[in-house]
Amino acid sequence: MDEISNSWAALAQQLADAPWRTSTRSQTSNCVEVAPLGTGPAAVALRDSKDRGGPVLLFDRAGWLRFIAGAKNGQFDLN
């Protein structure tokens, strides 16, 4: 149990220290931020810039590449 809480604490610290960047495609009400993560199973983190303390999506490298491909292909469009 202690190992799990140490892992969560380490991840939380890694997210707090991450070099977050705002998307160049962001608009006033539709902003996301992305950050590369140095170590661990997650390679990239994604969050809503309006809720920086809120949920974060974590991707491994392959998952991130699939997510970007899906976004480019309109897989996540709401229309």
MOVEN-V52722 format. One record per pair of residues at least 4 apart in sequence whose ideal C-beta (glycine too) atoms are under 6 Angstrom apart, sorted by the first residue. I is the first residue (numbers start at 1). J is the second residue. Records with the same first field share a line. If there is no record, write none. Layout:
# MOVEN-V52722
I: J + J
This chain:
# MOVEN-V52722
14: 37
18: 35
19: 35
20: 33 + 35
21: 34
22: 26 + 33 + 49
23: 32
26: 31
31: 49
33: 47 + 49
34: 46
35: 45
36: 44
37: 42 + 43 + 45
42: 58
43: 60 + 61
44: 59 + 64
45: 56 + 58
46: 57
47: 56
59: 63 + 64
70: 75
71: 76
